[in-house]
């Protein structure tokens, strides 16, 4: 069997899953179901297929999240393409196809959104194996999900003549239907949901894209011709990529090609598009409730209640979604959770940081979170992973006092170098070069008290940085 190259698309913010999913850490990087993130689950469910190292297309802002999450599950050789800006799925897949075809134009690309849930991954693997022979014979294959209800929120695909087994000619793409049409599609048995998953040869996809959308291919080729690489990251040229039209693969290729095929797939799938999807897929108690975290329920039915930082209780309610984070609480009718995106839009219009930024901010070396912000001071908790270090830096407008609460810190403070352990501290004056490193085998945790006139992240002057910032 030819090796498959998984291509994971990590775009999107997941605004309907606010306040947990935000721009700084969207749903594909969150542990919404189980211990692994959605990205990690997507990669793990491919185990058992004959596959090459994956190609992951993501935002520059999330590059170290992707690198760390792939490393955590033992994938060290992923190629990570950093999109200069989001241009929808056709350009993202074109960038991945260009990377893959540089070594083998016949590479079989298995294109997957990184934020879907699949309850029966063995069915996906079987469908991929069934589709591979068709894809290697120049077909552009998509996977259609066997519908379980008359859903008006998904696009549909009409199956044509059967080619073999569950594989059929791709007859027609259909936009999200009304309820009457959706019921007709379900009853006919000829239609499947559009999953956004694909399998085709890299060169074959580029040929089709060149035929139907030559400007996309031209812009992506120019962006890759002037790309830069460091570590596992590939950075397409931003000026060239800016000229690329924004288009989905469906509109750009699949709706026009005469070489489309569709494989029917029944795998307990959800796009986790809103909080109600987590209620649908979660393990329910006797009253139909799904809970996460420190939750106590009384006389509550058919609700999803999630706590991330404190006790959450409900009494005498039903059909609700309640989601708590450190800096926000969201309560919605379970049947209206698609409208959570309206809250995000309102917060953005008010320039509220909660719309995009998390209380906990992840960095390639670990994370920090703000505990207290006052007039002229700020208190943060900082956690540095083993073997990692912050940049050598200084600040013009603030001084810092560090107190170690766990682990071993290696510190550069002006012309001094020192090692600090639990209960030891140091003071970093304004305009003093300093660096913090984890010198131990466990996470380093410390409390940082900042004093000064300005605490923005742009008051960082870096002199040396392991991560190229």
Secondary structure, DSSP 8 states (H G I E B T S, - for coil): ---EEEEEE-----GGGTTTSBTTB-GGGS-SSSSS-HHHHHHHTTTTS-EEEEEEEEEGGGHHHHHHHHHHTT----EEEEESS--HHHHHHHHHHHHHHTT-TT-EEEEEETT-EES-HHHHHHHHHHHHHHHHTT-EEEEEEE-SS--SSS-EEEEEEEEETTEEEEEEEE----HHHHHHHHHHS-EEEEEEEEEEEHHHHHHHHHHH-HHHHHHHHHHHHT-EEETTEEE--HHHHHTS----HIIIIITT-SSEEEEEE-S-EE---SHHHHHHHS---TTS-EEESSEEEEEEES-EEEESSS-EEEEEEESEEEEE-SS-EEEEEGGGGGGHHHHHHHHHHTT-GGGT--SEEEETTEEEEEEEEETTEEEEEEEE-TT-B--EEE-SSEEEEEEEEES-EEEEETTEEEEE-TT-EEEE-TT--EEEEE-SSS-EEEEEEEEES---TT--EEEE-TT--
